[in-house]
Amino acid sequence: MMQRLFRNRAFLGGLLVIGAPVSAILSFGTVDQAAAQIAGVPLAQHRAVYDMKLADSQQQSGIAGLSGRMVYEFSGDACDGYSVNFRFVTQFQDVNGGLQVTDLQTTSFEDAGAENYQFLSKTYVDQKLVESSRGAARLESELKAIDLKEPTEKTLEIGKDVQFPTEHLMSILNAARTGGHFTASDIYDGAETGDKVFATTAVIGAKAVGEVPEIDGKRQETLDAIASWPVTVAYFDPSENDGNGEQTPVYQLSFRLFENGISDKLVLDYGDFKLAGTMTALELHDHTSQSNCSN
């Protein structure tokens, strides 16, 4: 169950993203083209805090209660690349009254052309390190190569069209801005043991303006003029596909995605339990956007 819970940072890149979509579905070409199309509303450098709670739980989940906090910090730009710092601390109570505190901490950097990606992730349970991954990925001529340092040192190869988290986020935004309602992508974020590629599908709802979060009863008016869309992203583990029918997602992430990359109204659906996240703090960092990047 814990591994399912912490396989969620890929969009929180959008949260991801955030966490944050394959080219056969999207007709926008390279990530440079996608970035150009959203250049009018650059991704916002920001720090967002979300209070998490158990929204629904079935008996087989074994969860009687859950509370937590998620902190997501996004920085960088289309010239210098993008950095994400993410922390998610939760306290579980099982049906027998036992308590467990889990703490996921990740940092990552993705260059502006989605050609290089570096990541470090650590998961603690009751302050003991139980899982870590560290490595770097780079685009080569016909593939993407991964140099994994933790949990084991090895080199992997994945498809050239597999997307990194911010690239995935920009693809979803690109589709939304052009009126698209569905995208599909394979993504890699270095999660778990660092050797998995996940398939995703994203469903994008109707565009809205003025659907902004409230924090302590105050509307976040800085987002008033920013378009947003309800988005649901389903994550699939291709290794679990037996080819005998429709595959069940590992989990689904729903949220309201603003055109500048900020997310609100989070729902993480793991099938037999759901988590809901409410934004409790938002800091926008001043940044002077560069219209042209020097080579």
Secondary structure, 3 states (H helix, E strand, C coil): CHHHHCCCCCCCCCCCCCCCCCCCCCCCCCHHHHHHHCCCCCCCCEEEEEEEEEEEECHHHCEEEEEEEEEEEEEEECCCEEEEEEEEEEEEEECCCCEEEEEEEEEEEECCCCCEEEEEEEEEECCEEEEEEEEEEEECCCEEEEEEEECCCEEEEEECCCECHHHHHHHHHHHHHCCCCEEEEEECCCCCCCCCCEEEEEEECCCEECCCCEECCEECHHHCCCEEEEEEEEEECHHHCCCCCCCCCCEEEEEEEECCCCEEEEEEECCCEEEEEEEEEEEECCCCCCCCCCC
